Amino acid sequence: MTSFSVLAVAAVALALLAIQVKTTLDAIGFGKTYTNVNTTSCRQIGHGVLHGCEDIIVDPHTGLAYLACGSIAARQRWLNPDDPYDIAHEAETDHVYVMGENDTFSEIHLLETAADNRLVPFSQPLRLHGFDIYWDPADPRLMTFMLVNHQPGNPAISIFSFKRGADYMVHVETVASELLRSPNNILALSPRAFYATNDVKYTHGIKRSLSANLRLAHGSIVLRNETGHFSVAAPAIRYPNGIARYNNTVLVASCSDPGIRTFSINPDYTLQPHGRTNIRDGIPDNLSVDTQSGYVYATTFLKIGQTHKFFHSPSLETTRTAGTRIRRFGLTDNAAQKMESESVLVDGGELMPSATVAVIQRRNQVQRMLVGCVMCNFVVTCPI
């Protein structure tokens, strides 16, 4: 190879590296400041009760919102698994709430069936992360809740049956697998079957740090089928996080390669990759689909360094400059087509130090956005 060829190759390599560095700096918000957009009518609600609400789902049949909330200390443990944490002195378990359109909410108690057929409180550890609901097509009042449950040493999916209007749900089964290493979010396919995002391959130590810092494609989507068998539906994804579905298209947020990937569902329920929509100015978390408008909503972290500080020490003082952006993407029936997106809300860190989920609630003439945060002491509501 001539010296000119060597220089040409080096120049191309440096150009590609510069593009990669710029893309990374843009995604983590390096050197940027943000101005609030569409936050003046937003309110914080549920102080002291609706804390740690990492995920929210709205019932499309009624407009009722269901929230997975609970101990911020426990969330710090599974967000920062290598930090010291004393499980024995954890003072609070997690909770599921239902909320109407007027800010009133109530707890749905988690029960299990005892040997004598009495209903008693759920006895297993409960550390909620993402969740999903399956509605019975014949009677949508009958619902199956699938909860990502970070039980100490044994991440699992806890499944409960629920009838709309009740103040309790009943445990059906808790399932685990060696393939379910680090479940983050879940997409219910039936009362038994689901997809779950595995955000990382290595859950602790130096391997986890290297995988995250080098942005390696060590995540995956795991399928549990109707018979209870686990398999990998889609391998080699960079930190898959939120997961949602629109018709036959499955959407997955990728954090380490910021964007939304789209898949179609094969007859055997493996996932066929089709396309992706890049996110240049943030790190996406959970996704929600508003089928009435045809949009998918994604929360994004704008200043990931400040967000990490907040996750270690949750207070507004740690993240006055962290920032959250909520984007909405236009859905299509073509899984390979890139989605057009627009920013619908930007918060510089004053209203909410971070956000992990945004959903649209429509009920009794009220239309609003509910925003949850894994480490916040409240939920945010904004009119739309």
Protein Blocks (a to p, Z undefined) as FASTA:
>chain_A
ZZklmmmmmmmmmmmmmmmmmmmmmmnopoiacddehklmgccehihklgoilbccddfk
nopacddedjfklmmmmmmmmbccdfklpcbdcddddddfkopacddddddddfkopacd
dfbdcddfbddddddfklmmbccdddddddehiacdddddddehiabdcdfbdcddfklm
bacbdcdfbfkbccdddfbfblghjklmmmmmnopafbccddddfkopacdfbghiehia
bdcdehjbccdddfklgcdddddddfkopacdfbdcddfbbccfbddddfknopacdddd
fblmlmmmmmmmgcfklmmmnopadddddddfblkbccddddfbdcehlmpmbdfbdcdd
deehiacdddddfkbcbdcdddZZ
